[in-house]
Amino acid sequence: MTVLGEGLVRRPRLSYHGGSRCRGWIAVVREALAASHEANRLSRDVRRQDPALFVGTTIMEKTLPSPPRTFGAKLNRLGPGILLAAAAIGSGELILTPRAGALFGLSVGWVIVVSIVYKLALTLGLARYTIATGEDIFEGFSHLPGPRNWFVWILAAVFLLGAVGYSGIALACGSALFALFPVLSMIQWAVLVVGVVFVLLLKGAYGPVEKAAFVLSLTLIIGVIYSLAALGPTFGWMVRESVPRIPRGSGQTLISLLGWTAGGTSTLIYSFWILEKGYALPRGNLAPSADASGKHDDFRHWLSLAHMDAGLSYAVMMFVSLAFLAIGSITLGTAGADGSPLVPARGETTVVLARMLTVAAGPQARYIFLIAALAILSSTIIGLVDGKSRALRTAVYIVAPRSRRWSDLTCYRLGIALLCLVIFALLFTGRPVLLIVLVSALEAPVLSLSAMLLLYLLHTRLRRAYRPGVLWHIVIVAGTVTYLALSVHALTAILADLKG
């Protein structure tokens, strides 16, 4: 076989000689398979080389389209951030944040701001790497030194084990639907929700998933604005209550807010969605260039689009989180005996909030709040199952290269089926509480390690002109140190509870 250039080969001529016609066709098939395997091997070798070697070059003349350069054009290309918000805004905002508001008011809102700033910086670093190299972050982590693909294995395990908590989200969806339409039981509604998610994602197309996430996110925002307006907090009250402080006995709550607000390791999925949206051409599609377009100016415009997309996403997350903190403070802060906080059990938080809103603003407020809660929970399932199936598909390709003979759609569907089966099974068998607690506790340290390894990749695989600035480094390093310290504290507390 003769190599003609970057990724191009001249296939050997196929021989039709050799005994009988049957043996001739067998020889033809063998030579064709050998040529195909050699071409695939060469393609993989080319893609694994350092991106800096491919500045301004492409394979088979396939390049990115021109990036949007005007504000209006960029608005038309937004989308991955919607999915990120849908996946990240979940049971943490709906259950944990109102409980924190009931106990400590808006004074702990600063923790939400810190968490979102850190995760926004991490998301922008992911976007920078993916746009600059055309690789998703799992492919990037496959280049790390040490045992082969060691961190890909860790992330795949965390992503897969995280599915055990999705049954709780499905049950919460069933609870909200049962409160709205008691024609089916809570379990039946939950099963129906998971079935609808499975059918929606089965096609494997990115567009319908993004549109569904947009509709649900819009419903969520409208419901939250209405619920907050119905309670009528004054501006002066919000200013007085928002003075940052660390209340006595708030340590575990602050750790939980820091870890759960705006998602955990699901932040990494953003790298896969911007590839699907076309912000960077995947390396698997034969485009190994250092800036995914061959021009630094184009790279800056693609990165600017990612900044707008992710910035709007985290602005929505911050608004929703702080709004639920305020709703919890107003409705639950003095609803207990003798004006003390009313802190419902985690599974009852949504129902109790809906009842309190009914007292404050009439029965219509209850229905609107339940619809907003349903939008939060269902969009979380859609975003997480879709994004993690894409990530697990890449992980399988990396750790088992022979699986590349299967199509992307087949592997994606297998991931969807696996995650939905786990959810179905746990709906009827019960959730393993200990496993959920441990996986949740591992989210923060794994996310912190991901941030440091991303920092390593940005400095070893990107040229200096494409690396982030000083401010990004300060936020990532400071945030990672904080996350690791709080993670150690949380894990210690969990282990102490288990021993007790």
Phi, psi and omega per residue, in radians:
M1 nan 2.360 -3.060
T2 -1.861 2.279 3.088
V3 -1.480 2.180 -3.105
L4 -1.697 -0.450 -3.087
G5 3.065 -2.869 -3.100
E6 -1.062 1.797 3.025
G7 1.395 0.033 -3.121
L8 -1.918 2.367 -3.134
V9 -2.327 2.670 3.021
R10 -1.688 2.047 -3.120
R11 -1.280 2.516 -3.134
P12 -1.180 2.628 3.072
R13 -1.165 2.474 -3.106
L14 -1.545 2.294 -3.102
S15 -1.623 2.364 3.116
Y16 -1.888 0.223 3.140
H17 -1.628 2.829 3.011
G18 2.175 1.319 2.994
G19 1.266 -2.347 -3.069
S20 -1.265 2.912 3.117
R21 -1.105 -0.618 3.141
C22 -1.097 -0.831 3.140
R23 -1.128 -0.555 3.109
G24 -1.127 -0.760 3.128
W25 -1.191 -0.601 3.073
I26 -1.082 -0.728 3.107
A27 -1.109 -0.685 3.119
V28 -1.059 -0.816 -3.114
V29 -1.120 -0.734 -3.140
R30 -1.083 -0.766 -3.134
E31 -1.165 -0.662 3.125
A32 -1.139 -0.746 3.113
L33 -1.126 -0.721 3.123
A34 -1.083 -0.742 3.119
A35 -1.119 -0.709 3.140
S36 -1.134 -0.772 3.120
H37 -1.092 -0.684 -3.138
E38 -1.177 -0.688 3.110
A39 -1.132 -0.741 3.107
N40 -1.114 -0.699 3.134
R41 -1.093 -0.774 -3.141
L42 -1.116 -0.712 3.126
S43 -1.080 -0.759 3.120
R44 -1.126 -0.711 3.135
D45 -1.094 -0.720 -3.137
V46 -1.124 -0.741 -3.088
R47 -1.197 -0.441 -3.099
R48 -1.481 -0.115 3.111
Q49 -1.238 2.895 -3.121
D50 -1.096 2.321 -3.124
P51 -1.025 -0.488 -3.116
A52 -1.087 -0.347 3.139
L53 -1.297 -0.191 -2.988
F54 -2.025 0.407 -3.128
V55 -1.025 2.161 3.082
G56 1.287 0.116 3.139
T57 -2.000 2.722 3.069
T58 -2.429 2.907 3.069
I59 -1.908 2.286 3.125
M60 1.051 0.444 3.035
E61 1.009 0.534 -3.133
K62 -1.760 2.063 -3.068
T63 -2.304 2.978 3.079
L64 -1.247 2.636 2.941
P65 -1.191 2.913 3.136
S66 -1.122 2.425 -3.130
P67 -1.264 2.672 3.061
P68 -1.169 2.357 -3.043
R69 -1.997 -0.295 3.118
T70 -1.800 2.836 -3.111
F71 -1.086 -0.753 3.138
G72 -1.113 -0.715 3.136
A73 -1.139 -0.637 3.125
K74 -1.206 -0.648 3.094
L75 -1.031 -0.647 -3.134
N76 -1.219 -0.320 -3.106
R77 -1.782 0.067 3.094
L78 -1.187 2.687 3.124
G79 2.962 -0.927 -3.131
P80 -0.998 -0.588 3.107
G81 -1.128 -0.543 3.086
I82 -1.103 -0.787 3.114
L83 -1.140 -0.665 3.121
L84 -1.102 -0.766 3.107
A85 -1.113 -0.713 3.138
A86 -1.079 -0.700 -3.124
A87 -1.319 -0.605 -3.018
A88 -1.438 -0.638 3.137
I89 -1.404 1.905 -3.059
G90 -2.536 -2.444 -3.060
S91 -1.133 -0.429 3.106
G92 -1.087 -0.851 3.129
E93 -1.192 -0.641 -3.049
L94 -1.379 -0.522 -3.048
I95 -1.979 -0.918 -3.040
L96 -1.196 -0.782 -3.044
T97 -1.132 -0.798 3.074
P98 -1.063 -0.651 3.096
R99 -1.111 -0.708 3.093
A100 -1.132 -0.679 3.097
G101 -1.115 -0.676 3.133
A102 -1.123 -0.673 -3.065
L103 -1.418 -0.734 -2.956
F104 -2.234 0.016 3.097
G105 1.218 -2.779 -3.106
L106 -1.394 -0.045 -3.080
S107 -1.172 -0.314 3.111
V108 -1.709 0.164 3.127
G109 -1.094 -0.417 -3.133
W110 -1.090 -0.512 3.123
V111 -1.142 -0.688 3.102
I112 -1.084 -0.741 3.136
V113 -1.109 -0.783 3.134
V114 -1.059 -0.796 -3.135
S115 -1.056 -0.754 -3.084
I116 -1.243 -0.672 3.096
V117 -1.072 -0.753 3.134
Y118 -1.108 -0.811 -3.093
K119 -1.260 -0.505 3.023
L120 -1.130 -0.773 3.115
A121 -1.075 -0.729 3.106
L122 -1.098 -0.746 3.137
T123 -1.100 -0.719 3.117
L124 -1.168 -0.583 3.041
G125 -1.148 -0.698 3.067
L126 -1.073 -0.785 3.131
A127 -1.085 -0.731 3.136
R128 -1.040 -0.813 -3.113
Y129 -1.144 -0.785 -3.082
T130 -1.167 -0.735 3.122
I131 -1.175 -0.637 -3.083
A132 -1.295 -0.527 -3.037
T133 -2.001 -0.338 -3.041
G134 1.349 0.177 3.139
E135 -1.858 2.481 2.929
D136 -1.282 2.960 -2.986
I137 -1.231 -0.478 3.071
F138 -1.145 -0.720 3.056
E139 -1.083 -0.686 3.094
G140 -1.069 -0.789 -3.130
F141 -1.174 -0.327 3.098
S142 -1.231 -0.237 3.126
H143 -1.573 -0.025 -3.072
L144 -1.166 2.561 3.053
P145 -1.212 2.842 -3.127
G146 1.848 -2.882 3.111
P147 -0.945 2.496 -3.021
R148 -1.054 2.164 3.052
N149 1.024 0.522 -3.030
W150 -1.088 -0.712 -3.094
F151 -1.395 -0.451 3.035
V152 -1.098 -0.717 3.086
W153 -1.063 -0.758 -3.123
I154 -1.098 -0.829 -3.117
L155 -1.140 -0.709 3.121
A156 -1.062 -0.712 3.123
A157 -1.144 -0.756 3.131
V158 -1.129 -0.738 3.122
F159 -1.089 -0.758 -3.088
L160 -1.232 -0.762 3.135
L161 -1.183 -0.474 3.117
G162 -1.087 -0.344 -3.122
A163 -1.152 -0.335 -3.129
V164 -1.144 -0.415 3.109
G165 -1.467 -0.222 -3.100
Y166 -1.235 -0.421 3.102
S167 -1.112 -0.605 3.078
G168 -1.121 -0.684 3.089
I169 -1.143 -0.720 3.112
A170 -1.095 -0.711 3.104
L171 -1.139 -0.645 3.085
A172 -1.136 -0.675 3.026
C173 -1.040 -0.802 3.120
G174 -1.068 -0.642 3.121
S175 -1.135 -0.770 3.127
A176 -1.132 -0.740 3.125
L177 -1.159 -0.657 3.108
F178 -1.128 -0.659 3.111
A179 -1.177 -0.546 3.126
L180 -1.475 -0.743 -3.068
F181 -2.361 1.541 -3.071
P182 -1.369 0.674 3.106
V183 -1.501 -0.384 3.066
L184 -2.158 2.803 3.078
S185 -1.309 2.944 -3.138
M186 -1.068 -0.752 3.131
I187 -1.113 -0.732 -3.138
Q188 -1.098 -0.742 3.084
W189 -1.096 -0.712 3.132
A190 -1.075 -0.764 3.106
V191 -1.078 -0.724 3.133
L192 -1.106 -0.703 3.123
V193 -1.074 -0.826 -3.139
V194 -1.111 -0.676 3.104
G195 -1.105 -0.723 3.112
V196 -1.126 -0.730 3.103
V197 -1.061 -0.764 3.135
F198 -1.051 -0.813 -3.123
V199 -1.154 -0.707 -3.134
L200 -1.079 -0.698 -3.057
L201 -1.537 -0.219 -3.000
L202 -1.066 -0.564 -3.117
K203 -1.151 -0.487 3.103
G204 1.448 0.055 -3.118
A205 -1.433 2.471 -3.115
Y206 -1.322 -0.689 -3.023
G207 -0.975 -0.940 -3.132
P208 -1.049 -0.606 3.117
V209 -1.144 -0.753 3.122
E210 -1.109 -0.727 3.139
K211 -1.139 -0.727 3.099
A212 -1.089 -0.737 3.125
A213 -1.122 -0.650 3.130
F214 -1.126 -0.803 -3.142
V215 -1.077 -0.791 -3.132
L216 -1.155 -0.689 3.124
S217 -1.150 -0.694 3.099
L218 -1.125 -0.727 3.085
T219 -1.063 -0.735 3.125
L220 -1.052 -0.856 -3.080
I221 -1.087 -0.772 3.128
I222 -1.071 -0.770 -3.138
G223 -1.119 -0.700 -3.138
V224 -1.195 -0.744 3.126
I225 -1.080 -0.755 3.133
Y226 -1.108 -0.809 -3.111
S227 -1.068 -0.729 3.140
L228 -1.200 -0.718 3.132
A229 -1.152 -0.601 -3.136
A230 -1.131 -0.527 3.129
L231 -1.400 -0.390 3.024
G232 1.094 0.828 3.080
P233 -1.204 2.461 3.125
T234 -1.461 2.725 3.139
F235 -1.112 -0.700 3.140
G236 -1.094 -0.702 3.112
W237 -1.088 -0.758 -3.123
M238 -1.111 -0.691 3.134
V239 -1.137 -0.786 -3.123
R240 -1.128 -0.712 -3.080
E241 -1.334 -0.322 -3.024
S242 -1.552 0.083 3.115
V243 -1.110 2.117 -3.050
P244 -1.136 2.376 3.055
R245 -2.785 2.934 3.074
I246 -2.011 1.645 -3.087
P247 -1.116 2.687 3.102
R248 -1.094 2.330 3.120
G249 1.361 0.252 -3.071
S250 -1.727 0.097 -3.013
G251 -0.986 -0.903 -3.106
Q252 -1.136 -0.640 3.109
T253 -1.137 -0.735 3.133
L254 -1.111 -0.717 3.108
I255 -1.091 -0.756 3.139
S256 -1.124 -0.744 3.109
L257 -1.075 -0.741 -3.112
L258 -1.118 -0.669 -3.089
G259 -1.433 -0.664 -2.990
W260 -1.607 -0.485 -3.115
T261 -1.098 2.291 3.110
A262 1.098 0.493 3.022
G263 1.410 3.000 3.108
G264 -2.049 -2.006 3.138
T265 -1.182 -0.204 3.062
S266 -1.091 -0.294 3.057
T267 -0.987 -0.584 -3.099
L268 -1.126 -0.371 -3.090
I269 -1.146 -0.385 -3.123
Y270 -0.955 -0.594 3.128
S271 -1.034 -0.654 -3.121
F272 -1.308 -0.651 -3.085
W273 -1.246 -0.596 3.117
I274 -1.249 -0.458 2.994
L275 -1.176 -0.738 3.122
E276 -1.115 -0.633 -3.114
K277 -1.323 -0.358 3.100
G278 1.725 0.330 3.076
Y279 -1.247 -0.402 3.096
A280 -2.586 2.485 -3.125
L281 -1.430 2.191 -3.093
P282 -1.031 2.491 3.087
R283 -1.095 -0.517 3.101
G284 -1.121 -0.307 3.082
N285 -1.683 0.349 3.007
L286 1.161 1.046 3.044
A287 -2.451 1.158 -3.096
P288 -1.483 1.494 3.097
S289 -2.153 2.719 -3.026
A290 -1.232 -0.395 3.135
D291 -2.257 0.302 3.072
A292 1.152 -0.031 3.069
S293 -2.481 -0.162 3.134
G294 1.483 -0.076 -3.108
K295 -2.314 2.319 -3.124
H296 -1.147 -0.565 3.121
D297 -1.119 -0.756 3.088
D298 -1.113 -0.701 3.105
F299 -1.007 -0.771 -3.138
R300 -1.096 -0.672 -3.138
H301 -1.234 -0.691 3.068
W302 -1.114 -0.701 3.139
L303 -1.177 -0.650 3.089
S304 -1.086 -0.686 3.083
L305 -1.105 -0.757 3.108
A306 -1.100 -0.652 3.100
H307 -1.086 -0.769 3.117
M308 -1.130 -0.771 -3.102
D309 -1.098 -0.893 -3.129
A310 -1.204 -0.640 3.140
G311 -1.071 -0.789 3.093
L312 -1.113 -0.672 3.126
S313 -1.049 -0.846 -3.099
Y314 -1.308 -0.425 3.018
A315 -1.133 -0.715 3.076
V316 -1.110 -0.773 3.132
M317 -1.055 -0.739 -3.122
M318 -1.150 -0.765 -3.140
F319 -1.074 -0.833 -3.106
V320 -1.107 -0.763 -3.108
S321 -1.119 -0.816 3.138
L322 -1.186 -0.582 3.114
A323 -1.138 -0.761 3.113
F324 -1.189 -0.550 3.049
L325 -1.089 -0.761 3.122
A326 -1.185 -0.729 3.124
I327 -1.058 -0.757 3.104
G328 -1.119 -0.692 -3.133
S329 -1.143 -0.731 -3.078
I330 -1.270 -0.804 -3.018
T331 -1.457 -0.574 -3.026
L332 -1.922 -0.271 -3.002
G333 -1.075 -0.570 -3.118
T334 -2.246 0.366 -3.047
A335 -1.530 -0.108 -3.133
G336 -1.456 -3.024 3.124
A337 -1.123 2.355 3.118
D338 1.019 0.565 3.087
G339 1.314 0.227 3.108
S340 -1.420 2.885 -3.140
P341 -1.130 2.484 3.023
L342 -1.739 1.994 -3.097
V343 -2.008 1.686 -3.132
P344 -1.251 2.844 3.024
A345 -1.087 2.686 -3.046
R346 -0.952 -0.734 -3.094
G347 -1.255 -0.245 -3.083
E348 -1.842 -0.024 -3.033
T349 -1.036 -0.814 -3.102
T350 -1.079 -0.796 -3.118
V351 -1.134 -0.743 3.141
V352 -1.129 -0.760 3.097
L353 -1.062 -0.741 3.117
A354 -1.066 -0.708 3.131
R355 -1.167 -0.708 3.129
M356 -1.160 -0.653 3.085
L357 -1.160 -0.575 3.085
T358 -1.100 -0.744 3.117
V359 -1.128 -0.670 -3.046
A360 -1.403 -0.613 -2.975
A361 -2.355 0.174 3.096
G362 1.672 2.953 -3.052
P363 -1.129 -0.484 -3.128
Q364 -1.124 -0.527 3.128
A365 -1.137 -0.605 3.120
R366 -1.099 -0.799 -3.108
Y367 -1.163 -0.713 -3.131
I368 -1.152 -0.692 3.123
F369 -1.152 -0.729 3.134
L370 -1.134 -0.639 3.083
I371 -1.149 -0.718 3.087
A372 -1.110 -0.715 3.106
A373 -1.108 -0.709 3.105
L374 -1.107 -0.674 3.110
A375 -1.117 -0.720 3.113
I376 -1.046 -0.899 -2.993
L377 -1.234 -0.746 -3.127
S378 -1.199 -0.672 3.110
S379 -1.164 -0.552 3.085
T380 -1.116 -0.788 3.124
I381 -1.093 -0.793 -3.131
I382 -1.054 -0.862 -3.097
G383 -1.120 -0.774 -3.095
L384 -1.217 -0.766 -3.120
V385 -1.154 -0.740 3.118
D386 -1.130 -0.918 -3.073
G387 -1.128 -0.747 -3.108
K388 -1.274 -0.475 3.036
S389 -1.171 -0.688 3.074
R390 -1.121 -0.726 -3.137
A391 -1.172 -0.757 -3.139
L392 -1.149 -0.583 3.060
R393 -1.040 -0.818 3.111
T394 -1.119 -0.700 3.132
A395 -1.058 -0.725 3.114
V396 -1.112 -0.748 3.113
Y397 -1.045 -0.655 -3.070
I398 -1.305 -0.843 -3.050
V399 -1.427 -0.350 3.124
A400 -2.335 1.393 -3.032
P401 -0.967 -0.497 -3.131
R402 -1.157 -0.321 3.122
S403 -1.217 -0.192 3.124
R404 -1.148 -0.208 3.073
R405 -1.184 -0.387 3.065
W406 -1.424 2.621 3.139
S407 -1.266 2.759 3.088
D408 -1.013 -0.715 -3.107
L409 -1.125 -0.697 3.131
T410 -1.092 -0.831 3.137
C411 -1.134 -0.668 3.108
Y412 -1.099 -0.783 3.136
R413 -1.128 -0.636 3.077
L414 -1.091 -0.708 3.086
G415 -1.115 -0.764 3.098
I416 -1.037 -0.821 -3.110
A417 -1.095 -0.732 -3.122
L418 -1.104 -0.840 -3.114
L419 -1.133 -0.734 3.140
C420 -1.175 -0.623 3.086
L421 -1.127 -0.689 3.082
V422 -1.063 -0.774 3.141
I423 -1.108 -0.815 3.123
F424 -0.992 -0.836 -3.079
A425 -1.072 -0.743 -3.087
L426 -1.315 -0.333 3.051
L427 -1.102 -0.561 -3.049
F428 -1.835 -0.382 -3.093
T429 -1.774 -0.170 -3.112
G430 1.639 2.638 -3.096
R431 -1.556 2.382 3.059
P432 -1.303 1.678 -2.992
V433 -1.033 -0.759 -3.109
L434 -1.056 -0.753 -3.141
L435 -1.139 -0.697 3.123
I436 -1.092 -0.764 -3.132
V437 -1.097 -0.766 -3.116
L438 -1.177 -0.749 3.111
V439 -1.092 -0.730 3.117
S440 -1.094 -0.683 3.139
A441 -1.194 -0.470 3.139
L442 -1.406 -0.252 -3.087
E443 -1.002 -0.865 -3.064
A444 -1.135 -0.851 3.124
P445 -1.129 -0.638 3.117
V446 -1.175 -0.689 3.096
L447 -1.124 -0.709 3.118
S448 -1.112 -0.736 3.096
L449 -1.130 -0.653 3.088
S450 -1.051 -0.716 -3.140
A451 -1.100 -0.760 -3.128
M452 -1.196 -0.653 3.109
L453 -1.231 -0.596 3.037
L454 -1.096 -0.718 3.081
L455 -1.009 -0.734 3.101
Y456 -1.087 -0.775 -3.124
L457 -1.126 -0.713 -3.119
L458 -1.100 -0.526 -3.107
H459 -1.591 -0.341 -3.105
T460 -1.801 -0.368 -3.053
R461 -2.045 -0.067 3.099
L462 -2.056 2.525 3.018
R463 -1.186 2.818 -3.048
R464 -0.998 -0.647 -3.085
A465 -1.148 -0.360 -3.079
Y466 -1.789 0.027 -3.118
R467 -1.468 2.729 3.141
P468 -1.259 2.941 -3.086
G469 -1.540 -3.027 -3.054
V470 -1.139 -0.736 -3.085
L471 -1.048 -0.730 3.124
W472 -1.068 -0.753 3.141
H473 -1.092 -0.706 -3.140
I474 -1.093 -0.818 -3.121
V475 -1.094 -0.782 -3.090
I476 -1.156 -0.820 -3.107
V477 -1.144 -0.831 -3.135
A478 -1.108 -0.768 3.138
G479 -1.133 -0.683 -3.133
T480 -1.155 -0.749 3.108
V481 -1.066 -0.753 3.124
T482 -1.095 -0.795 -3.131
Y483 -1.080 -0.764 -3.127
L484 -1.123 -0.723 3.140
A485 -1.109 -0.799 3.137
L486 -1.200 -0.551 3.115
S487 -1.141 -0.741 3.105
V488 -1.075 -0.738 3.119
H489 -1.087 -0.778 -3.111
A490 -1.158 -0.765 3.130
L491 -1.111 -0.680 3.099
T492 -1.087 -0.738 3.132
A493 -1.144 -0.691 3.133
I494 -1.128 -0.803 3.140
L495 -1.115 -0.639 3.109
A496 -1.138 -0.697 3.101
D497 -1.130 -0.678 -3.141
L498 -1.139 -0.690 3.117
K499 -1.199 -0.625 3.122
G500 -1.248 nan nan
